[in-house]
Amino acid sequence: MLQTNGLKTIDEAFEEFQQFHKIRDLAEDTINSYDGSYKIFTKYYDGDNLCSSLNRQVMDSFILYLKGQGTVNNLSINSYLKNMRAFINYCIRLGYIEEFKVQLLTVEKNIKETYTDSELMILLKNQM
């Protein structure tokens, strides 16, 4: 259920989100990671927009924006999405936005070629 205080901006809600985590002694690296992803998000979508404007369409458009940059792979996009999902879920819990799910992208796993037994023997011999 959306609260009537849905007039909170995304920037205000994010500041509250970060403060919530600092009070609870979340790791500084995690807080910094949230902050970095949020800065990338706000290059696409203005933080002065109302929290209530956040929805699946905005997040889908954000993904397309990132893909259009041509320099960001799906693994990096998923990192941004995971951080933004934590923020969005916080906003949902507080009733700032309507509930929706942030879907992650499919990432192909690169299978690394392993050494043959003979290659391992050569490597091990050279270590002695």
N, CA, C and O atoms as a printed pandas DataFrame, in Angstrom:
     atom_number atom_name residue_name chain_id  residue_number  x_coord  y_coord  z_coord
0              1         N          MET        A               1    0.841   -1.181    0.000
1              2        CA          MET        A               1    0.000    0.000    0.000
2              3         C          MET        A               1    0.887    1.246    0.000
3              4         O          MET        A               1    1.757    1.392    0.859
4              5         N          LEU        A               2    0.668    2.137   -0.959
5              6        CA          LEU        A               2    1.460    3.357   -1.086
6              7         C          LEU        A               2    1.028    4.362   -0.030
7              8         O          LEU        A               2   -0.160    4.655    0.111
8              9         N          GLN        A               3    1.989    4.884    0.705
9             10        CA          GLN        A               3    1.678    5.873    1.735
10            11         C          GLN        A               3    1.438    7.233    1.098
11            12         O          GLN        A               3    1.889    7.490   -0.018
12            13         N          THR        A               4    0.724    8.106    1.812
13            14        CA          THR        A               4    0.458    9.447    1.297
14            15         C          THR        A               4    1.719   10.293    1.272
15            16         O          THR        A               4    1.735   11.346    0.635
16            17         N          ASN        A               5    2.777    9.860    1.950
17            18        CA          ASN        A               5    4.030   10.620    1.911
18            19         C          ASN        A               5    4.852   10.227    0.692
19            20         O          ASN        A               5    6.077   10.347    0.707
20            21         N          GLY        A               6    4.193    9.760   -0.362
21            22        CA          GLY        A               6    4.848    9.404   -1.603
22            23         C          GLY        A               6    5.417   10.626   -2.311
23            24         O          GLY        A               6    5.903   10.518   -3.437
24            25         N          LEU        A               7    5.361   11.788   -1.664
25            26        CA          LEU        A               7    5.911   13.003   -2.238
26            27         C          LEU        A               7    7.408   13.123   -1.983
27            28         O          LEU        A               7    8.032   14.126   -2.330
28            29         N          LYS        A               8    7.966   12.096   -1.377
29            30        CA          LYS        A               8    9.407   12.078   -1.116
30            31         C          LYS        A               8   10.127   11.874   -2.449
31            32         O          LYS        A               8    9.717   11.053   -3.269
32            33         N          THR        A               9   11.202   12.631   -2.652
33            34        CA          THR        A               9   11.973   12.453   -3.884
34            35         C          THR        A               9   12.853   11.206   -3.758
35            36         O          THR        A               9   13.072   10.685   -2.664
36            37         N          ILE        A              10   13.344   10.751   -4.893
37            38        CA          ILE        A              10   14.222    9.588   -4.902
38            39         C          ILE        A              10   15.507    9.916   -4.142
39            40         O          ILE        A              10   16.016    9.078   -3.398
40            41         N          ASP        A              11   16.034   11.127   -4.324
41            42        CA          ASP        A              11   17.235   11.539   -3.590
42            43         C          ASP        A              11   17.007   11.494   -2.085
43            44         O          ASP        A              11   17.859   11.007   -1.343
44            45         N          GLU        A              12   15.865   11.997   -1.631
45            46        CA          GLU        A              12   15.558   11.994   -0.192
46            47         C          GLU        A              12   15.463   10.572    0.341
47            48         O          GLU        A              12   15.987   10.265    1.412
48            49         N          ALA        A              13   14.793    9.709   -0.408
49            50        CA          ALA        A              13   14.649    8.320    0.013
50            51         C          ALA        A              13   16.000    7.613    0.035
51            52         O          ALA        A              13   16.258    6.793    0.917
52            53         N          PHE        A              14   16.866    7.926   -0.933
53            54        CA          PHE        A              14   18.177    7.276   -0.963
54            55         C          PHE        A              14   19.032    7.734    0.216
55            56         O          PHE        A              14   19.742    6.929    0.819
56            57         N          GLU        A              15   18.966    9.001    0.540
57            58        CA          GLU        A              15   19.703    9.505    1.706
58            59         C          GLU        A              15   19.235    8.786    2.973
59            60         O          GLU        A              15   20.047    8.417    3.821
60            61         N          GLU        A              16   17.948    8.596    3.091
61            62        CA          GLU        A              16   17.363    7.877    4.226
62            63         C          GLU        A              16   17.845    6.414    4.231
63            64         O          GLU        A              16   18.188    5.871    5.281
64            65         N          PHE        A              17   17.863    5.796    3.062
65            66        CA          PHE        A              17   18.332    4.417    2.883
66            67         C          PHE        A              17   19.781    4.279    3.343
67            68         O          PHE        A              17   20.119    3.338    4.062
68            69         N          GLN        A              18   20.638    5.215    2.930
69            70        CA          GLN        A              18   22.049    5.165    3.313
70            71         C          GLN        A              18   22.216    5.387    4.820
71            72         O          GLN        A              18   23.030    4.727    5.467
72            73         N          GLN        A              19   21.447    6.311    5.363
73            74        CA          GLN        A              19   21.518    6.578    6.803
74            75         C          GLN        A              19   21.092    5.335    7.593
75            76         O          GLN        A              19   21.707    4.989    8.602
76            77         N          PHE        A              20   20.035    4.672    7.122
77            78        CA          PHE        A              20   19.546    3.444    7.744
78            79         C          PHE        A              20   20.668    2.413    7.837
79            80         O          PHE        A              20   20.815    1.746    8.861
80            81         N          HIS        A              21   21.456    2.281    6.773
81            82        CA          HIS        A              21   22.531    1.290    6.758
82            83         C          HIS        A              21   23.734    1.725    7.589
83            84         O          HIS        A              21   24.404    0.883    8.188
84            85         N          LYS        A              22   24.013    3.008    7.635
85            86        CA          LYS        A              22   25.121    3.492    8.466
86            87         C          LYS        A              22   24.811    3.263    9.944
87            88         O          LYS        A              22   25.687    2.863   10.711
88            89         N          ILE        A              23   23.573    3.514   10.337
89            90        CA          ILE        A              23   23.161    3.311   11.732
90            91         C          ILE        A              23   23.323    1.847   12.119
91            92         O          ILE        A              23   23.682    1.538   13.255
92            93         N          ARG        A              24   23.061    0.952   11.180
93            94        CA          ARG        A              24   23.135   -0.481   11.437
94            95         C          ARG        A              24   24.511   -1.068   11.129
95            96         O          ARG        A              24   24.672   -2.286   11.048
96            97         N          ASP        A              25   25.501   -0.190   10.957
97            98        CA          ASP        A              25   26.895   -0.597   10.758
98            99         C          ASP        A              25   27.101   -1.536    9.575
99           100         O          ASP        A              25   27.874   -2.491    9.658
100          101         N          LEU        A              26   26.412   -1.261    8.487
101          102        CA          LEU        A              26   26.666   -2.010    7.262
102          103         C          LEU        A              26   28.089   -1.702    6.812
103          104         O          LEU        A              26   28.581   -0.596    7.036
104          105         N          ALA        A              27   28.739   -2.645    6.195
105          106        CA          ALA        A              27   30.127   -2.456    5.762
106          107         C          ALA        A              27   30.254   -1.225    4.874
107          108         O          ALA        A              27   29.410   -0.968    4.015
108          109         N          GLU        A              28   31.317   -0.476    5.095
109          110        CA          GLU        A              28   31.553    0.759    4.336
110          111         C          GLU        A              28   31.636    0.487    2.833
111          112         O          GLU        A              28   31.161    1.283    2.023
112          113         N          ASP        A              29   32.241   -0.639    2.472
113          114        CA          ASP        A              29   32.331   -1.001    1.050
114          115         C          ASP        A              29   30.952   -1.197    0.437
115          116         O          ASP        A              29   30.723   -0.816   -0.711
116          117         N          THR        A              30   30.042   -1.783    1.187
117          118        CA          THR        A              30   28.679   -1.991    0.695
118          119         C          THR        A              30   27.968   -0.659    0.527
119          120         O          THR        A              30   27.300   -0.431   -0.481
120          121         N          ILE        A              31   28.108    0.210    1.496
121          122        CA          ILE        A              31   27.494    1.539    1.416
122          123         C          ILE        A              31   28.047    2.292    0.213
123          124         O          ILE        A              31   27.295    2.939   -0.516
124          125         N          ASN        A              32   29.359    2.211    0.003
125          126        CA          ASN        A              32   29.980    2.866   -1.153
126          127         C          ASN        A              32   29.493    2.267   -2.468
127          128         O          ASN        A              32   29.306    2.981   -3.453
128          129         N          SER        A              33   29.291    0.964   -2.476
129          130        CA          SER        A              33   28.792    0.298   -3.675
130          131         C          SER        A              33   27.374    0.773   -4.002
131          132         O          SER        A              33   27.055    1.036   -5.161
132          133         N          TYR        A              34   26.523    0.880   -2.971
133          134        CA          TYR        A              34   25.172    1.409   -3.171
134          135         C          TYR        A              34   25.247    2.824   -3.744
135          136         O          TYR        A              34   24.522    3.178   -4.675
136          137         N          ASP        A              35   26.134    3.613   -3.168
137          138        CA          ASP        A              35   26.281    5.003   -3.603
138          139         C          ASP        A              35   26.732    5.088   -5.063
139          140         O          ASP        A              35   26.204    5.894   -5.830
140          141         N          GLY        A              36   27.699    4.265   -5.443
141          142        CA          GLY        A              36   28.185    4.263   -6.819
142          143         C          GLY        A              36   27.100    3.875   -7.812
143          144         O          GLY        A              36   26.964    4.499   -8.864
144          145         N          SER        A              37   26.337    2.853   -7.482
145          146        CA          SER        A              37   25.249    2.427   -8.369
146          147         C          SER        A              37   24.173    3.493   -8.460
147          148         O          SER        A              37   23.599    3.719   -9.525
148          149         N          TYR        A              38   23.903    4.147   -7.341
149          150        CA          TYR        A              38   22.890    5.200   -7.345
150          151         C          TYR        A              38   23.328    6.378   -8.215
151          152         O          TYR        A              38   22.513    6.959   -8.932
152          153         N          LYS        A              39   24.598    6.726   -8.152
153          154        CA          LYS        A              39   25.101    7.826   -8.995
154          155         C          LYS        A              39   24.945    7.496  -10.476
155          156         O          LYS        A              39   24.595    8.362  -11.277
156          157         N          ILE        A              40   25.204    6.254  -10.831
157          158        CA          ILE        A              40   25.018    5.831  -12.216
158          159         C          ILE        A              40   23.545    5.898  -12.589
159          160         O          ILE        A              40   23.196    6.353  -13.678
160          161         N          PHE        A              41   22.676    5.442  -11.678
161          162        CA          PHE        A              41   21.236    5.480  -11.940
162          163         C          PHE        A              41   20.748    6.913  -12.142
163          164         O          PHE        A              41   19.943    7.177  -13.034
164          165         N          THR        A              42   21.239    7.843  -11.307
165          166        CA          THR        A              42   20.760    9.226  -11.399
166          167         C          THR        A              42   21.351    9.987  -12.583
167          168         O          THR        A              42   20.914   11.100  -12.875
168          169         N          LYS        A              43   22.326    9.412  -13.260
169          170        CA          LYS        A              43   22.753    9.996  -14.542
170          171         C          LYS        A              43   21.682    9.739  -15.589
171          172         O          LYS        A              43   21.528   10.499  -16.545
172          173         N          TYR        A              44   20.947    8.650  -15.390
173          174        CA          TYR        A              44   19.859    8.302  -16.307
174          175         C          TYR        A              44   18.521    8.903  -15.853
175          176         O          TYR        A              44   17.784    9.468  -16.661
176          177         N          TYR        A              45   18.219    8.779  -14.564
177          178        CA          TYR        A              45   16.906    9.157  -14.043
178          179         C          TYR        A              45   17.100   10.129  -12.885
179          180         O          TYR        A              45   17.705    9.775  -11.873
180          181         N          ASP        A              46   16.603   11.322  -13.023
181          182        CA          ASP        A              46   16.834   12.411  -12.071
182          183         C          ASP        A              46   16.336   12.057  -10.663
183          184         O          ASP        A              46   15.193   11.639  -10.479
184          185         N          GLY        A              47   17.214   12.233   -9.685
185          186        CA          GLY        A              47   16.877   11.969   -8.289
186          187         C          GLY        A              47   15.846   12.921   -7.722
187          188         O          GLY        A              47   15.327   12.680   -6.632
188          189         N          ASP        A              48   15.531   14.003   -8.434
189          190        CA          ASP        A              48   14.483   14.926   -7.987
190          191         C          ASP        A              48   13.088   14.417   -8.338
191          192         O          ASP        A              48   12.090   14.991   -7.903
192          193         N          ASN        A              49   13.016   13.335   -9.128
193          194        CA          ASN        A              49   11.715   12.723   -9.400
194          195         C          ASN        A              49   11.152   12.142   -8.111
195          196         O          ASN        A              49   11.893   11.802   -7.189
196          197         N          LEU        A              50    9.851   12.038   -8.064
197          198        CA          LEU        A              50    9.211   11.462   -6.884
198          199         C          LEU        A              50    9.485    9.974   -6.801
199          200         O          LEU        A              50    9.570    9.277   -7.812
200          201         N          CYS        A              51    9.620    9.506   -5.576
201          202        CA          CYS        A              51    9.830    8.077   -5.335
202          203         C          CYS        A              51    8.728    7.255   -5.998
203          204         O          CYS        A              51    8.986    6.190   -6.560
204          205         N          SER        A              52    7.528    7.750   -5.928
205          206        CA          SER        A              52    6.386    7.006   -6.459
206          207         C          SER        A              52    6.481    6.788   -7.971
207          208         O          SER        A              52    5.716    6.003   -8.532
208          209         N          SER        A              53    7.419    7.480   -8.636
209          210        CA          SER        A              53    7.568    7.306  -10.082
210          211         C          SER        A              53    8.422    6.090  -10.444
211          212         O          SER        A              53    8.458    5.681  -11.604
212          213         N          LEU        A              54    9.108    5.511   -9.454
213          214        CA          LEU        A              54    9.943    4.334   -9.712
214          215         C          LEU        A              54    9.056    3.119   -9.969
215          216         O          LEU        A              54    8.178    2.799   -9.169
216          217         N          ASN        A              55    9.295    2.453  -11.086
217          218        CA          ASN        A              55    8.535    1.255  -11.411
218          219         C          ASN        A              55    9.362    0.378  -12.346
219          220         O          ASN        A              55   10.495    0.713  -12.691
220          221         N          ARG        A              56    8.782   -0.739  -12.745
221          222        CA          ARG        A              56    9.489   -1.695  -13.603
222          223         C          ARG        A              56    9.904   -1.057  -14.924
223          224         O          ARG        A              56   10.993   -1.337  -15.426
224          225         N          GLN        A              57    9.059   -0.208  -15.493
225          226        CA          GLN        A              57    9.379    0.419  -16.775
226          227         C          GLN        A              57   10.616    1.316  -16.659
227          228         O          GLN        A              57   11.455    1.345  -17.558
228          229         N          VAL        A              58   10.719    2.043  -15.552
229          230        CA          VAL        A              58   11.892    2.897  -15.332
230          231         C          VAL        A              58   13.148    2.029  -15.251
231          232         O          VAL        A              58   14.176    2.365  -15.839
232          233         N          MET        A              59   13.066    0.926  -14.530
233          234        CA          MET        A              59   14.235    0.060  -14.383
234          235         C          MET        A              59   14.585   -0.634  -15.701
235          236         O          MET        A              59   15.763   -0.794  -16.022
236          237         N          ASP        A              60   13.572   -1.045  -16.463
237          238        CA          ASP        A              60   13.843   -1.642  -17.772
238          239         C          ASP        A              60   14.512   -0.629  -18.703
239          240         O          ASP        A              60   15.430   -0.972  -19.447
240          241         N          SER        A              61   14.050    0.605  -18.654
241          242        CA          SER        A              61   14.656    1.662  -19.473
242          243         C          SER        A              61   16.086    1.952  -19.021
243          244         O          SER        A              61   16.951    2.254  -19.843
244          245         N          PHE        A              62   16.330    1.860  -17.731
245          246        CA          PHE        A              62   17.679    2.038  -17.187
246          247         C          PHE        A              62   18.612    0.961  -17.749
247          248         O          PHE        A              62   19.750    1.252  -18.116
248          249         N          ILE        A              63   18.129   -0.272  -17.814
249          250        CA          ILE        A              63   18.933   -1.364  -18.377
250          251         C          ILE        A              63   19.272   -1.069  -19.836
251          252         O          ILE        A              63   20.416   -1.238  -20.258
252          253         N          LEU        A              64   18.283   -0.631  -20.597
253          254        CA          LEU        A              64   18.520   -0.302  -22.007
254          255         C          LEU        A              64   19.506    0.858  -22.146
255          256         O          LEU        A              64   20.339    0.872  -23.053
256          257         N          TYR        A              65   19.403    1.820  -21.243
257          258        CA          TYR        A              65   20.340    2.952  -21.224
258          259         C          TYR        A              65   21.769    2.439  -21.018
259          260         O          TYR        A              65   22.686    2.836  -21.737
260          261         N          LEU        A              66   21.949    1.554  -20.032
261          262        CA          LEU        A              66   23.279    1.011  -19.755
262          263         C          LEU        A              66   23.809    0.201  -20.937
263          264         O          LEU        A              66   24.978    0.316  -21.305
264          265         N          LYS        A              67   22.942   -0.612  -21.521
265          266        CA          LYS        A              67   23.363   -1.413  -22.675
266          267         C          LYS        A              67   23.734   -0.508  -23.848
267          268         O          LYS        A              67   24.636   -0.826  -24.622
268          269         N          GLY        A              68   23.046    0.605  -23.973
269          270        CA          GLY        A              68   23.316    1.545  -25.052
270          271         C          GLY        A              68   24.643    2.259  -24.893
271          272         O          GLY        A              68   25.156    2.827  -25.857
272          273         N          GLN        A              69   25.208    2.242  -23.696
273          274        CA          GLN        A              69   26.508    2.867  -23.469
274          275         C          GLN        A              69   27.611    2.093  -24.198
275          276         O          GLN        A              69   28.646    2.653  -24.557
276          277         N          GLY        A              70   27.370    0.807  -24.406
277          278        CA          GLY        A              70   28.317   -0.014  -25.151
278          279         C          GLY        A              70   29.568   -0.413  -24.388
279          280         O          GLY        A              70   30.399   -1.154  -24.914
280          281         N          THR        A              71   29.717    0.058  -23.170
281          282        CA          THR        A              71   30.923   -0.254  -22.411
282          283         C          THR        A              71   30.630   -1.070  -21.151
283          284         O          THR        A              71   31.538   -1.375  -20.377
284          285         N          VAL        A              72   29.373   -1.418  -20.954
285          286        CA          VAL        A              72   28.972   -2.100  -19.725
286          287         C          VAL        A              72   28.449   -3.490  -20.081
287          288         O          VAL        A              72   27.531   -3.621  -20.891
288          289         N          ASN        A              73   29.033   -4.532  -19.475
289          290        CA          ASN        A              73   28.549   -5.885  -19.756
290          291         C          ASN        A              73   27.426   -6.268  -18.787
291          292         O          ASN        A              73   27.160   -5.558  -17.817
292          293         N          ASN        A              74   26.779   -7.387  -19.060
293          294        CA          ASN        A              74   25.634   -7.818  -18.257
294          295         C          ASN        A              74   25.991   -8.068  -16.794
295          296         O          ASN        A              74   25.166   -7.845  -15.908
296          297         N          LEU        A              75   27.198   -8.523  -16.541
297          298        CA          LEU        A              75   27.627   -8.770  -15.163
298          299         C          LEU        A              75   27.681   -7.453  -14.381
299          300         O          LEU        A              75   27.238   -7.395  -13.234
300          301         N          SER        A              76   28.217   -6.408  -14.994
301          302        CA          SER        A              76   28.258   -5.090  -14.347
302          303         C          SER        A              76   26.854   -4.527  -14.164
303          304         O          SER        A              76   26.533   -3.965  -13.117
304          305         N          ILE        A              77   26.025   -4.681  -15.187
305          306        CA          ILE        A              77   24.644   -4.197  -15.084
306          307         C          ILE        A              77   23.941   -4.891  -13.924
307          308         O          ILE        A              77   23.212   -4.250  -13.169
308          309         N          ASN        A              78   24.154   -6.198  -13.778
309          310        CA          ASN        A              78   23.540   -6.923  -12.664
310          311         C          ASN        A              78   24.014   -6.405  -11.312
311          312         O          ASN        A              78   23.240   -6.378  -10.355
312          313         N          SER        A              79   25.272   -5.994  -11.223
313          314        CA          SER        A              79   25.773   -5.419   -9.967
314          315         C          SER        A              79   25.017   -4.141   -9.626
315          316         O          SER        A              79   24.620   -3.930   -8.479
316          317         N          TYR        A              80   24.821   -3.289  -10.633
317          318        CA          TYR        A              80   24.047   -2.063  -10.412
318          319         C          TYR        A              80   22.616   -2.401  -10.027
319          320         O          TYR        A              80   22.051   -1.788   -9.122
320          321         N          LEU        A              81   22.033   -3.370  -10.711
321          322        CA          LEU        A              81   20.638   -3.740  -10.448
322          323         C          LEU        A              81   20.464   -4.321   -9.044
323          324         O          LEU        A              81   19.471   -4.038   -8.374
324          325         N          LYS        A              82   21.419   -5.127   -8.602
325          326        CA          LYS        A              82   21.324   -5.697   -7.248
326          327         C          LYS        A              82   21.341   -4.587   -6.201
327          328         O          LYS        A              82   20.571   -4.619   -5.241
328          329         N          ASN        A              83   22.218   -3.611   -6.389
329          330        CA          ASN        A              83   22.269   -2.494   -5.445
330          331         C          ASN        A              83   20.996   -1.665   -5.498
331          332         O          ASN        A              83   20.465   -1.268   -4.461
332          333         N          MET        A              84   20.512   -1.407   -6.692
333          334        CA          MET        A              84   19.275   -0.640   -6.826
334          335         C          MET        A              84   18.081   -1.430   -6.297
335          336         O          MET        A              84   17.139   -0.848   -5.758
336          337         N          ARG        A              85   18.117   -2.750   -6.449
337          338        CA          ARG        A              85   17.036   -3.591   -5.925
338          339         C          ARG        A              85   16.954   -3.472   -4.406
339          340         O          ARG        A              85   15.858   -3.434   -3.846
340          341         N          ALA        A              86   18.100   -3.413   -3.738
341          342        CA          ALA        A              86   18.098   -3.240   -2.278
342          343         C          ALA        A              86   17.412   -1.923   -1.908
343          344         O          ALA        A              86   16.610   -1.876   -0.975
344          345         N          PHE        A              87   17.729   -0.858   -2.642
345          346        CA          PHE        A              87   17.107    0.448   -2.395
346          347         C          PHE        A              87   15.608    0.401   -2.699
347          348         O          PHE        A              87   14.801    0.908   -1.920
348          349         N          ILE        A              88   15.240   -0.197   -3.813
349          350        CA          ILE        A              88   13.829   -0.273   -4.205
350          351         C          ILE        A              88   13.035   -1.086   -3.183
351          352         O          ILE        A              88   11.927   -0.698   -2.812
352          353         N          ASN        A              89   13.589   -2.201   -2.728
353          354        CA          ASN        A              89   12.900   -3.008   -1.720
354          355         C          ASN        A              89   12.722   -2.239   -0.414
355          356         O          ASN        A              89   11.708   -2.392    0.267
356          357         N          TYR        A              90   13.699   -1.421   -0.072
357          358        CA          TYR        A              90   13.586   -0.545    1.105
358          359         C          TYR        A              90   12.398    0.407    0.918
359          360         O          TYR        A              90   11.579    0.576    1.822
360          361         N          CYS        A              91   12.318    1.020   -0.252
361          362        CA          CYS        A              91   11.224    1.957   -0.541
362          363         C          CYS        A              91    9.870    1.253   -0.544
363          364         O          CYS        A              91    8.873    1.823   -0.099
364          365         N          ILE        A              92    9.830    0.036   -1.035
365          366        CA          ILE        A              92    8.587   -0.738   -1.030
366          367         C          ILE        A              92    8.157   -1.027    0.407
367          368         O          ILE        A              92    6.989   -0.856    0.755
368          369         N          ARG        A              93    9.104   -1.465    1.242
369          370        CA          ARG        A              93    8.789   -1.769    2.653
370          371         C          ARG        A              93    8.221   -0.566    3.377
371          372         O          ARG        A              93    7.340   -0.703    4.225
372          373         N          LEU        A              94    8.730    0.627    3.039
373          374        CA          LEU        A              94    8.254    1.840    3.714
374          375         C          LEU        A              94    7.011    2.425    3.051
375          376         O          LEU        A              94    6.459    3.417    3.528
376          377         N          GLY        A              95    6.574    1.816    1.958
377          378        CA          GLY        A              95    5.363    2.280    1.294
378          379         C          GLY        A              95    5.573    3.489    0.401
379          380         O          GLY        A              95    4.610    4.176    0.060
380          381         N          TYR        A              96    6.816    3.763    0.014
381          382        CA          TYR        A              96    7.090    4.912   -0.852
382          383         C          TYR        A              96    6.740    4.617   -2.308
383          384         O          TYR        A              96    6.389    5.521   -3.066
384          385         N          ILE        A              97    6.840    3.339   -2.694
385          386        CA          ILE        A              97    6.546    2.956   -4.074
386          387         C          ILE        A              97    5.717    1.676   -4.090
387          388         O          ILE        A              97    5.694    0.919   -3.120
388          389         N          GLU        A              98    5.045    1.456   -5.198
389          390        CA          GLU        A              98    4.286    0.227   -5.391
390          391         C          GLU        A              98    5.257   -0.932   -5.582
391          392         O          GLU        A              98    6.362   -0.750   -6.093
392          393         N          GLU        A              99    4.839   -2.111   -5.172
393          394        CA          GLU        A              99    5.709   -3.279   -5.264
394          395         C          GLU        A              99    5.930   -3.700   -6.718
395          396         O          GLU        A              99    5.001   -3.734   -7.524
396          397         N          PHE        A             100    7.168   -4.013   -7.022
397          398        CA          PHE        A             100    7.543   -4.628   -8.291
398          399         C          PHE        A             100    8.875   -5.335   -8.099
399          400         O          PHE        A             100    9.605   -5.051   -7.149
400          401         N          LYS        A             101    9.183   -6.243   -8.992
401          402        CA          LYS        A             101   10.419   -7.014   -8.914
402          403         C          LYS        A             101   11.438   -6.476   -9.910
403          404         O          LYS        A             101   11.096   -6.152  -11.048
404          405         N          VAL        A             102   12.673   -6.387   -9.480
405          406        CA          VAL        A             102   13.776   -6.006  -10.358
406          407         C          VAL        A             102   14.393   -7.296  -10.874
407          408         O          VAL        A             102   14.951   -8.080  -10.106
408          409         N          GLN        A             103   14.287   -7.510  -12.178
409          410        CA          GLN        A             103   14.804   -8.728  -12.797
410          411         C          GLN        A             103   16.262   -8.528  -13.218
411          412         O          GLN        A             103   16.616   -7.517  -13.823
412          413         N          LEU        A             104   17.092   -9.510  -12.886
413          414        CA          LEU        A             104   18.492   -9.472  -13.303
414          415         C          LEU        A             104   18.623  -10.045  -14.711
415          416         O          LEU        A             104   17.757  -10.780  -15.187
416          417         N          LEU        A             105   19.713   -9.695  -15.354
417          418        CA          LEU        A             105   19.978  -10.169  -16.708
418          419         C          LEU        A             105   20.631  -11.546  -16.674
419          420         O          LEU        A             105   21.252  -11.931  -15.684
420          421         N          THR        A             106   20.481  -12.268  -17.756
421          422        CA          THR        A             106   21.152  -13.548  -17.900
422          423         C          THR        A             106   22.619  -13.294  -18.230
423          424         O          THR        A             106   22.947  -12.490  -19.104
424          425         N          VAL        A             107   23.473  -13.982  -17.526
425          426        CA          VAL        A             107   24.910  -13.832  -17.759
426          427         C          VAL        A             107   25.464  -15.206  -18.096
427          428         O          VAL        A             107   25.325  -16.157  -17.328
428          429         N          GLU        A             108   26.095  -15.288  -19.259
429          430        CA          GLU        A             108   26.716  -16.551  -19.648
430          431         C          GLU        A             108   27.990  -16.751  -18.843
431          432         O          GLU        A             108   28.825  -15.856  -18.719
432          433         N          LYS        A             109   28.106  -17.940  -18.309
433          434        CA          LYS        A             109   29.308  -18.253  -17.544
434          435         C          LYS        A             109   30.386  -18.726  -18.503
435          436         O          LYS        A             109   30.163  -19.614  -19.327
436          437         N          ASN        A             110   31.557  -18.119  -18.381
437          438        CA          ASN        A             110   32.699  -18.541  -19.195
438          439         C          ASN        A             110   33.376  -19.711  -18.504
439          440         O          ASN        A             110   33.844  -19.596  -17.371
440          441         N          ILE        A             111   33.419  -20.810  -19.184
441          442        CA          ILE        A             111   34.085  -21.986  -18.622
442          443         C          ILE        A             111   35.556  -21.887  -18.980
443          444         O          ILE        A             111   35.937  -21.836  -20.150
444          445         N          LYS        A             112   36.365  -21.863  -17.939
445          446        CA          LYS        A             112   37.802  -21.749  -18.153
446          447         C          LYS        A             112   38.377  -23.104  -18.554
447          448         O          LYS        A             112   38.007  -24.148  -18.018
448          449         N          GLU        A             113   39.279  -23.047  -19.502
449          450        CA          GLU        A             113   39.933  -24.266  -19.954
450          451         C          GLU        A             113   40.900  -24.715  -18.867
451          452         O          GLU        A             113   41.680  -23.923  -18.336
452          453         N          THR        A             114   40.832  -25.990  -18.554
453          454        CA          THR        A             114   41.719  -26.517  -17.513
454          455         C          THR        A             114   42.983  -27.075  -18.142
455          456         O          THR        A             114   43.042  -27.342  -19.343
456          457         N          TYR        A             115   43.995  -27.245  -17.297
457          458        CA          TYR        A             115   45.262  -27.811  -17.760
458          459         C          TYR        A             115   45.125  -29.323  -17.944
459          460         O          TYR        A             115   44.374  -29.984  -17.226
460          461         N          THR        A             116   45.852  -29.847  -18.902
461          462        CA          THR        A             116   45.935  -31.301  -19.058
462          463         C          THR        A             116   46.890  -31.829  -17.998
463          464         O          THR        A             116   47.608  -31.059  -17.360
464          465         N          ASP        A             117   46.895  -33.137  -17.814
465          466        CA          ASP        A             117   47.802  -33.737  -16.831
466          467         C          ASP        A             117   49.261  -33.445  -17.160
467          468         O          ASP        A             117   50.068  -33.180  -16.269
468          469         N          SER        A             118   49.586  -33.497  -18.437
469          470        CA          SER        A             118   50.980  -33.242  -18.814
470          471         C          SER        A             118   51.351  -31.777  -18.584
471          472         O          SER        A             118   52.472  -31.487  -18.166
472          473         N          GLU        A             119   50.453  -30.875  -18.842
473          474        CA          GLU        A             119   50.717  -29.446  -18.581
474          475         C          GLU        A             119   50.895  -29.197  -17.091
475          476         O          GLU        A             119   51.756  -28.414  -16.689
476          477         N          LEU        A             120   50.084  -29.862  -16.269
477          478        CA          LEU        A             120   50.224  -29.733  -14.815
478          479         C          LEU        A             120   51.579  -30.251  -14.345
479          480         O          LEU        A             120   52.225  -29.638  -13.495
480          481         N          MET        A             121   51.996  -31.361  -14.893
481          482        CA          MET        A             121   53.294  -31.932  -14.508
482          483         C          MET        A             121   54.424  -30.963  -14.850
483          484         O          MET        A             121   55.355  -30.797  -14.062
484          485         N          ILE        A             122   54.350  -30.331  -16.005
485          486        CA          ILE        A             122   55.387  -29.368  -16.406
486          487         C          ILE        A             122   55.382  -28.178  -15.462
487          488         O          ILE        A             122   56.442  -27.715  -15.042
488          489         N          LEU        A             123   54.202  -27.680  -15.125
489          490        CA          LEU        A             123   54.100  -26.545  -14.197
490          491         C          LEU        A             123   54.646  -26.889  -12.825
491          492         O          LEU        A             123   55.387  -26.111  -12.225
492          493         N          LEU        A             124   54.273  -28.061  -12.335
493          494        CA          LEU        A             124   54.736  -28.481  -11.020
494          495         C          LEU        A             124   56.244  -28.715  -11.000
495          496         O          LEU        A             124   56.904  -28.403  -10.009
496          497         N          LYS        A             125   56.790  -29.255  -12.074
497          498        CA          LYS        A             125   58.234  -29.492  -12.170
498          499         C          LYS        A             125   58.994  -28.174  -12.113
499          500         O          LYS        A             125   60.043  -28.072  -11.476
500          501         N          ASN        A             126   58.441  -27.152  -12.800
501          502        CA          ASN        A             126   59.102  -25.860  -12.857
502          503         C          ASN        A             126   59.044  -25.138  -11.514
503          504         O          ASN        A             126   59.834  -24.224  -11.277
504          505         N          GLN        A             127   58.136  -25.525  -10.638
505          506        CA          GLN        A             127   58.020  -24.904   -9.317
506          507         C          GLN        A             127   59.023  -25.446   -8.322
507          508         O          GLN        A             127   59.282  -24.825   -7.291
508          509         N          MET        A             128   59.584  -26.596   -8.623
509          510        CA          MET        A             128   60.508  -27.244   -7.661
510          511         C          MET        A             128   61.909  -26.823   -7.861
511          512         O          MET        A             128   62.798  -27.274   -7.139
